Amino acid sequence: VQLQASGGGLVQAGDSLRVSCVASGHISNRFITGWFRQAPGKERDFVAAIRWQGASSLYADSVKGRFTISRDSAKRTVYLQMNSLKPEDTAVYYCAADKGLITSSTTDYRQYHYWGQGTLVTVSS
C-alpha cells in the first residue's frame, strides 16, 4: 500500500483548506485511513480516521465540528476538509492506513503500518 498526501499550504486563521490522500496498491474495504499531524518538537497526534467501507469515522476532540474526513472510493482518495483553521493547527499532516475497524486504538499512530510522506499546513494569525 502506498499513500500520497497533498494539499497543504499557508492560510490565515479562520480560513479553510482541504488535504488529500491518494491510496494505491492492495487496499481493501477492510482498511481504515487516518490523518495524524505533528508540529515541531511535538508528538504525532491523531486527527481523524475513516473506514473504506461503511460510515464509521472518528475525530480528535480538538477538531470536532471544524474538520470533516471523507472518502471517494472510486478515486481511492481520503480527504480532510479543515474549516475555521487556527494557528495551533499548524503541523505536518500525515495520512496512514491499515486493516481494522474504528476503535479506541484507532487514535494510536503505532497501529498503522502504511504512511504517506506528509503535507505541511501553516496557519498564520
Backbone as JSON Lines, residues from 0, in Angstrom:
{"i":0,"aa":"V","n":[0.85,-1.19,0.0],"ca":[0.0,0.0,0.0],"c":[0.89,1.24,0.0]}
{"i":1,"aa":"Q","n":[0.61,2.17,-0.9],"ca":[1.33,3.44,-0.94],"c":[0.31,4.57,-0.77]}
{"i":2,"aa":"L","n":[0.73,5.58,-0.04],"ca":[-0.13,6.73,0.23],"c":[0.56,8.0,-0.19]}
{"i":3,"aa":"Q","n":[-0.17,8.88,-0.83],"ca":[0.38,10.16,-1.29],"c":[-0.49,11.28,-0.77]}
{"i":4,"aa":"A","n":[0.05,12.06,0.15],"ca":[-0.69,13.18,0.72],"c":[-0.35,14.46,-0.03]}
{"i":5,"aa":"S","n":[-1.33,15.34,-0.15],"ca":[-1.11,16.62,-0.81],"c":[-2.14,17.63,-0.35]}
{"i":6,"aa":"G","n":[-1.94,18.88,-0.73],"ca":[-2.93,19.91,-0.47],"c":[-2.6,20.88,0.63]}
{"i":7,"aa":"G","n":[-1.47,20.69,1.3],"ca":[-1.09,21.61,2.35],"c":[-0.75,22.99,1.8]}
{"i":8,"aa":"G","n":[-0.6,23.95,2.69],"ca":[-0.25,25.29,2.25],"c":[-0.29,26.27,3.41]}
{"i":9,"aa":"L","n":[-0.15,27.53,3.06],"ca":[-0.17,28.62,4.04],"c":[-1.51,29.34,3.95]}
{"i":10,"aa":"V","n":[-2.22,29.4,5.07],"ca":[-3.51,30.07,5.12],"c":[-3.56,30.94,6.37]}
{"i":11,"aa":"Q","n":[-4.58,31.78,6.43],"ca":[-4.76,32.63,7.59],"c":[-5.78,31.99,8.55]}
{"i":12,"aa":"A","n":[-5.72,32.4,9.79],"ca":[-6.66,31.9,10.78],"c":[-8.09,32.18,10.32]}
{"i":13,"aa":"G","n":[-8.93,31.16,10.46],"ca":[-10.32,31.28,10.03],"c":[-10.56,30.75,8.63]}
{"i":14,"aa":"D","n":[-9.5,30.54,7.87],"ca":[-9.63,30.02,6.5],"c":[-9.91,28.53,6.51]}
{"i":15,"aa":"S","n":[-10.15,28.01,5.3],"ca":[-10.38,26.59,5.1],"c":[-9.32,26.02,4.16]}
{"i":16,"aa":"L","n":[-9.1,24.73,4.29],"ca":[-8.13,24.04,3.44],"c":[-8.53,22.57,3.38]}
{"i":17,"aa":"R","n":[-8.3,21.94,2.24],"ca":[-8.59,20.51,2.12],"c":[-7.31,19.79,1.73]}
{"i":18,"aa":"V","n":[-6.95,18.79,2.49],"ca":[-5.82,17.93,2.15],"c":[-6.36,16.59,1.67]}
{"i":19,"aa":"S","n":[-5.58,15.95,0.8],"ca":[-6.0,14.71,0.18],"c":[-4.97,13.62,0.38]}
{"i":20,"aa":"C","n":[-5.43,12.39,0.37],"ca":[-4.56,11.24,0.49],"c":[-5.0,10.2,-0.54]}
{"i":21,"aa":"V","n":[-4.15,9.97,-1.53],"ca":[-4.45,9.0,-2.57],"c":[-3.76,7.69,-2.25]}
{"i":22,"aa":"A","n":[-4.54,6.62,-2.26],"ca":[-4.01,5.3,-1.95],"c":[-3.82,4.48,-3.22]}
{"i":23,"aa":"S","n":[-2.75,3.73,-3.25],"ca":[-2.52,2.8,-4.36],"c":[-2.03,1.49,-3.78]}
{"i":24,"aa":"G","n":[-2.08,0.47,-4.6],"ca":[-1.68,-0.85,-4.12],"c":[-2.86,-1.61,-3.58]}
{"i":25,"aa":"H","n":[-2.56,-2.6,-2.76],"ca":[-3.6,-3.51,-2.29],"c":[-4.3,-2.96,-1.06]}
{"i":26,"aa":"I","n":[-5.24,-2.05,-1.28],"ca":[-6.03,-1.51,-0.18],"c":[-7.47,-1.94,-0.4]}
{"i":27,"aa":"S","n":[-8.1,-2.45,0.65],"ca":[-9.44,-3.0,0.51],"c":[-10.42,-2.29,1.44]}
{"i":28,"aa":"N","n":[-11.66,-2.72,1.38],"ca":[-12.7,-2.13,2.23],"c":[-12.49,-2.43,3.71]}
{"i":29,"aa":"R","n":[-11.58,-3.34,4.01],"ca":[-11.3,-3.65,5.42],"c":[-10.31,-2.68,6.04]}
{"i":30,"aa":"F","n":[-9.8,-1.75,5.22],"ca":[-8.82,-0.8,5.72],"c":[-9.49,0.42,6.33]}
{"i":31,"aa":"I","n":[-8.76,1.05,7.22],"ca":[-9.1,2.37,7.69],"c":[-7.97,3.31,7.28]}
{"i":32,"aa":"T","n":[-8.3,4.57,7.07],"ca":[-7.29,5.59,6.78],"c":[-7.43,6.69,7.81]}
{"i":33,"aa":"G","n":[-6.33,7.06,8.37],"ca":[-6.33,8.1,9.39],"c":[-5.46,9.27,9.0]}
{"i":34,"aa":"W","n":[-5.77,10.41,9.57],"ca":[-4.92,11.59,9.45],"c":[-4.31,11.87,10.82]}
{"i":35,"aa":"F","n":[-3.03,12.11,10.81],"ca":[-2.29,12.5,12.0],"c":[-1.56,13.81,11.68]}
{"i":36,"aa":"R","n":[-1.15,14.5,12.72],"ca":[-0.37,15.71,12.5],"c":[0.73,15.81,13.53]}
{"i":37,"aa":"Q","n":[1.8,16.46,13.12],"ca":[2.94,16.62,14.01],"c":[3.5,18.01,13.86]}
{"i":38,"aa":"A","n":[3.45,18.76,14.96],"ca":[4.03,20.09,15.0],"c":[5.49,19.97,15.44]}
{"i":39,"aa":"P","n":[6.32,20.97,15.12],"ca":[7.74,20.9,15.5],"c":[7.92,20.69,17.0]}
{"i":40,"aa":"G","n":[8.72,19.7,17.34],"ca":[9.01,19.44,18.74],"c":[7.92,18.73,19.5]}
{"i":41,"aa":"K","n":[6.87,18.32,18.8],"ca":[5.76,17.67,19.48],"c":[5.54,16.27,18.93]}
{"i":42,"aa":"E","n":[4.75,15.49,19.65],"ca":[4.45,14.15,19.2],"c":[3.42,14.16,18.07]}
{"i":43,"aa":"R","n":[3.34,13.01,17.39],"ca":[2.37,12.86,16.33],"c":[0.99,12.61,16.94]}
{"i":44,"aa":"D","n":[0.05,13.47,16.61],"ca":[-1.29,13.41,17.2],"c":[-2.33,12.95,16.2]}
{"i":45,"aa":"F","n":[-3.28,12.21,16.68],"ca":[-4.41,11.76,15.87],"c":[-5.31,12.94,15.54]}
{"i":46,"aa":"V","n":[-5.83,12.94,14.3],"ca":[-6.76,13.98,13.89],"c":[-8.13,13.37,13.57]}
{"i":47,"aa":"A","n":[-8.16,12.42,12.64],"ca":[-9.43,11.81,12.23],"c":[-9.13,10.52,11.5]}
{"i":48,"aa":"A","n":[-10.14,9.66,11.41],"ca":[-9.99,8.4,10.69],"c":[-11.33,8.01,10.1]}
{"i":49,"aa":"I","n":[-11.26,7.23,9.03],"ca":[-12.48,6.76,8.37],"c":[-12.22,5.38,7.81]}
{"i":50,"aa":"R","n":[-13.26,4.56,7.77],"ca":[-13.13,3.25,7.19],"c":[-13.51,3.3,5.72]}
{"i":51,"aa":"W","n":[-12.89,2.45,4.91],"ca":[-13.16,2.47,3.47],"c":[-14.55,1.94,3.14]}
{"i":52,"aa":"Q","n":[-15.12,1.19,4.07],"ca":[-16.48,0.69,3.88],"c":[-17.34,1.12,5.06]}
{"i":53,"aa":"G","n":[-18.54,1.55,4.76],"ca":[-19.42,1.96,5.83],"c":[-19.26,3.43,6.18]}
{"i":54,"aa":"A","n":[-19.86,3.83,7.29],"ca":[-19.9,5.24,7.68],"c":[-19.09,5.53,8.92]}
{"i":55,"aa":"S","n":[-18.28,4.58,9.37],"ca":[-17.54,4.78,10.61],"c":[-16.45,5.83,10.45]}
{"i":56,"aa":"S","n":[-16.42,6.75,11.39],"ca":[-15.36,7.75,11.42],"c":[-15.11,8.15,12.87]}
{"i":57,"aa":"L","n":[-13.99,8.8,13.08],"ca":[-13.59,9.19,14.43],"c":[-12.81,10.49,14.34]}
{"i":58,"aa":"Y","n":[-13.01,11.37,15.31],"ca":[-12.32,12.66,15.32],"c":[-11.67,12.92,16.67]}
{"i":59,"aa":"A","n":[-10.57,13.62,16.64],"ca":[-10.0,14.13,17.87],"c":[-10.89,15.26,18.38]}
{"i":60,"aa":"D","n":[-10.96,15.4,19.69],"ca":[-11.81,16.44,20.27],"c":[-11.42,17.83,19.78]}
{"i":61,"aa":"S","n":[-10.14,18.03,19.52],"ca":[-9.64,19.35,19.14],"c":[-10.12,19.8,17.77]}
{"i":62,"aa":"V","n":[-10.61,18.86,16.95],"ca":[-11.03,19.23,15.59],"c":[-12.5,18.97,15.33]}
{"i":63,"aa":"K","n":[-13.21,18.39,16.29],"ca":[-14.63,18.11,16.11],"c":[-15.39,19.38,15.8]}
{"i":64,"aa":"G","n":[-16.24,19.29,14.78],"ca":[-17.03,20.46,14.4],"c":[-16.33,21.38,13.42]}
{"i":65,"aa":"R","n":[-15.02,21.2,13.25],"ca":[-14.26,22.05,12.32],"c":[-13.72,21.24,11.13]}
{"i":66,"aa":"F","n":[-13.32,20.01,11.38],"ca":[-12.74,19.17,10.34],"c":[-13.72,18.06,9.96]}
{"i":67,"aa":"T","n":[-13.68,17.68,8.69],"ca":[-14.51,16.58,8.21],"c":[-13.67,15.65,7.36]}
{"i":68,"aa":"I","n":[-13.7,14.37,7.69],"ca":[-13.0,13.37,6.89],"c":[-14.01,12.69,5.98]}
{"i":69,"aa":"S","n":[-13.6,12.45,4.75],"ca":[-14.49,11.8,3.79],"c":[-13.65,10.98,2.83]}
{"i":70,"aa":"R","n":[-14.31,10.18,2.03],"ca":[-13.58,9.35,1.07],"c":[-14.32,9.32,-0.25]}
{"i":71,"aa":"D","n":[-13.55,9.09,-1.3],"ca":[-14.09,8.83,-2.63],"c":[-13.48,7.5,-3.05]}
{"i":72,"aa":"S","n":[-14.24,6.44,-2.9],"ca":[-13.71,5.1,-3.16],"c":[-13.28,4.93,-4.6]}
{"i":73,"aa":"A","n":[-14.0,5.52,-5.53],"ca":[-13.66,5.39,-6.95],"c":[-12.3,6.0,-7.24]}
{"i":74,"aa":"K","n":[-11.97,7.08,-6.55],"ca":[-10.68,7.75,-6.72],"c":[-9.65,7.26,-5.72]}
{"i":75,"aa":"R","n":[-10.06,6.36,-4.83],"ca":[-9.15,5.83,-3.8],"c":[-8.5,6.97,-3.02]}
{"i":76,"aa":"T","n":[-9.32,7.94,-2.7],"ca":[-8.83,9.15,-2.06],"c":[-9.6,9.44,-0.78]}
{"i":77,"aa":"V","n":[-8.88,9.8,0.25],"ca":[-9.48,10.25,1.5],"c":[-9.15,11.73,1.66]}
{"i":78,"aa":"Y","n":[-10.15,12.51,2.02],"ca":[-9.99,13.95,2.16],"c":[-10.13,14.36,3.63]}
{"i":79,"aa":"L","n":[-9.48,15.43,3.96],"ca":[-9.67,16.06,5.26],"c":[-9.97,17.53,4.99]}
{"i":80,"aa":"Q","n":[-11.23,17.88,5.14],"ca":[-11.66,19.26,4.98],"c":[-11.49,19.97,6.31]}
{"i":81,"aa":"M","n":[-10.71,21.03,6.3],"ca":[-10.4,21.75,7.53],"c":[-10.96,23.16,7.46]}
{"i":82,"aa":"N","n":[-11.89,23.46,8.32],"ca":[-12.52,24.78,8.37],"c":[-12.15,25.49,9.67]}
{"i":83,"aa":"S","n":[-12.35,26.77,9.68],"ca":[-12.07,27.59,10.88],"c":[-10.69,27.27,11.44]}
{"i":84,"aa":"L","n":[-9.71,27.28,10.58],"ca":[-8.35,26.9,11.0],"c":[-7.79,27.87,12.02]}
{"i":85,"aa":"K","n":[-7.0,27.32,12.92],"ca":[-6.37,28.1,13.98],"c":[-4.86,27.95,13.87]}
{"i":86,"aa":"P","n":[-4.11,28.89,14.4],"ca":[-2.64,28.77,14.37],"c":[-2.15,27.46,15.0]}
{"i":87,"aa":"E","n":[-2.85,26.97,15.99],"ca":[-2.44,25.71,16.64],"c":[-2.69,24.48,15.77]}
{"i":88,"aa":"D","n":[-3.34,24.65,14.62],"ca":[-3.49,23.56,13.67],"c":[-2.26,23.41,12.78]}
{"i":89,"aa":"T","n":[-1.33,24.33,12.9],"ca":[-0.11,24.27,12.1],"c":[0.68,23.01,12.41]}
{"i":90,"aa":"A","n":[0.98,22.24,11.37],"ca":[1.69,20.97,11.55],"c":[1.91,20.33,10.18]}
{"i":91,"aa":"V","n":[2.72,19.29,10.18],"ca":[2.78,18.41,9.02],"c":[1.68,17.38,9.2]}
{"i":92,"aa":"Y","n":[0.85,17.26,8.19],"ca":[-0.28,16.32,8.24],"c":[0.1,15.06,7.46]}
{"i":93,"aa":"Y","n":[-0.06,13.92,8.12],"ca":[0.26,12.63,7.53],"c":[-1.01,11.8,7.41]}
{"i":94,"aa":"C","n":[-1.12,11.07,6.3],"ca":[-2.18,10.06,6.22],"c":[-1.56,8.69,6.44]}
{"i":95,"aa":"A","n":[-2.33,7.82,7.01],"ca":[-1.87,6.48,7.33],"c":[-3.01,5.49,7.1]}
{"i":96,"aa":"A","n":[-2.65,4.23,6.89],"ca":[-3.68,3.23,6.63],"c":[-3.28,1.89,7.21]}
{"i":97,"aa":"D","n":[-4.28,1.11,7.52],"ca":[-4.06,-0.27,7.96],"c":[-5.41,-0.97,8.01]}
{"i":98,"aa":"K","n":[-5.37,-2.29,8.1],"ca":[-6.6,-3.06,8.23],"c":[-7.18,-2.84,9.61]}
{"i":99,"aa":"G","n":[-8.49,-2.87,9.68],"ca":[-9.09,-2.81,11.01],"c":[-10.41,-2.09,11.03]}
{"i":100,"aa":"L","n":[-10.94,-1.98,12.24],"ca":[-12.19,-1.27,12.49],"c":[-11.89,0.01,13.26]}
{"i":101,"aa":"I","n":[-12.84,0.9,13.29],"ca":[-12.71,2.12,14.09],"c":[-12.93,1.74,15.56]}
{"i":102,"aa":"T","n":[-11.87,1.82,16.33],"ca":[-11.94,1.51,17.77],"c":[-11.14,2.57,18.52]}
{"i":103,"aa":"S","n":[-11.01,2.38,19.81],"ca":[-10.24,3.33,20.61],"c":[-8.77,3.32,20.21]}
{"i":104,"aa":"S","n":[-8.26,2.21,19.69],"ca":[-6.86,2.15,19.29],"c":[-6.61,2.84,17.95]}
{"i":105,"aa":"T","n":[-7.66,3.24,17.27],"ca":[-7.51,3.95,16.0],"c":[-6.72,5.24,16.17]}
{"i":106,"aa":"T","n":[-6.73,5.8,17.36],"ca":[-6.04,7.07,17.6],"c":[-4.54,6.89,17.84]}
{"i":107,"aa":"D","n":[-4.08,5.65,17.93],"ca":[-2.68,5.35,18.22],"c":[-1.91,5.19,16.91]}
{"i":108,"aa":"Y","n":[-0.95,6.08,16.65],"ca":[-0.24,6.03,15.37],"c":[0.53,4.72,15.2]}
{"i":109,"aa":"R","n":[0.84,4.04,16.3],"ca":[1.59,2.8,16.22],"c":[0.77,1.66,15.63]}
{"i":110,"aa":"Q","n":[-0.56,1.86,15.49],"ca":[-1.42,0.83,14.92],"c":[-1.37,0.81,13.4]}
{"i":111,"aa":"Y","n":[-0.74,1.8,12.79],"ca":[-0.77,1.93,11.34],"c":[0.57,1.51,10.74]}
{"i":112,"aa":"H","n":[0.5,0.65,9.7],"ca":[1.72,0.18,9.05],"c":[2.09,1.01,7.83]}
{"i":113,"aa":"Y","n":[1.12,1.65,7.22],"ca":[1.37,2.35,5.96],"c":[1.21,3.86,6.16]}
{"i":114,"aa":"W","n":[2.2,4.61,5.66],"ca":[2.22,6.06,5.87],"c":[2.54,6.8,4.59]}
{"i":115,"aa":"G","n":[1.92,7.96,4.43],"ca":[2.27,8.88,3.37],"c":[3.4,9.78,3.82]}
{"i":116,"aa":"Q","n":[3.85,10.65,2.93],"ca":[5.04,11.45,3.2],"c":[4.75,12.72,4.0]}
{"i":117,"aa":"G","n":[3.51,13.13,4.16],"ca":[3.18,14.32,4.91],"c":[3.05,15.55,4.03]}
{"i":118,"aa":"T","n":[2.18,16.44,4.46],"ca":[1.99,17.72,3.76],"c":[1.87,18.81,4.82]}
{"i":119,"aa":"L","n":[2.58,19.92,4.62],"ca":[2.68,20.96,5.63],"c":[1.5,21.92,5.54]}
{"i":120,"aa":"V","n":[0.85,22.12,6.67],"ca":[-0.22,23.11,6.79],"c":[0.24,24.17,7.78]}
{"i":121,"aa":"T","n":[0.27,25.41,7.33],"ca":[0.68,26.53,8.17],"c":[-0.46,27.52,8.26]}
{"i":122,"aa":"V","n":[-0.86,27.82,9.49],"ca":[-1.96,28.76,9.72],"c":[-1.39,29.98,10.42]}
{"i":123,"aa":"S","n":[-1.45,31.12,9.76],"ca":[-0.93,32.35,10.35],"c":[-2.03,33.07,11.11]}
{"i":124,"aa":"S","n":[-1.62,33.8,12.13],"ca":[-2.6,34.52,12.98],"c":[-2.89,35.91,12.44]}
